[in-house]
Amino acid sequence: MREHAKRRRIPYKTLQERIKKGVKSRKNWAQARQRLTVAEEEVLEEYCLQLEKWGSPTRISQLRHMAEELLQAKGQTQRTGKNWPGQFLKRHPTLKSVFISPQDRNRQLSEDPEIITH
């Protein structure tokens, strides 16, 4: 087992605990504690990316609302924690949070063809 640990560049103690005691890696341990499954989070990520392609990036409040709707569909009534959106963004590096100033929002609205034609 020591040779295998050396070949894989894993500390021997870590390998021993995972084999003999069934200790999970931090990533697997954290996934087991999450209320949304990996598949559900992937769906949320894809939805956020699709909204961005359509020109309407997801707000943090919208992301939280979508997650809570998924939880309610599973019968869980407890709301997401205050740090959930930030942790979600850390787990999904393709998404990033950007603050848009009010001036940029107004500029974006001024380019909307529906507003211009009315």
C-alpha positions, 0 to 999 in steps of 0.5 A: 500500500505504501508503494501505491501511495508513492506512485499516486503521490498520496500521503500514506495516512490518507490512503490508509484511512480511506481504505480501512475506515471508509473516510470520504474525500472533502469533496465527496463529504461536502456533496453528501451534505448538500440539499440539492443533488449534483444533477439539480445544480447542473440544471441550475447552472445550464439555466443561468448560462441560457439566460445569459445567452438570451441577454438577461443574466441571472440575479442572485435573488433569482438563483436563490428563488430557483433553488428554493423552488427545486427544494419545495418540489422535493418537499423541503420547506427550509430556505437556502442559507445566506451563503448558499449563492456564493458557495454555488458560484464557487462550485460552478466556476463557469458562472460568476457574479458581477455587480451592474451599476444603475447606469449600466442597467439604464444603458441596457434598457435603452438598447431594448428594441421594445422600449425604443419603438414605444 
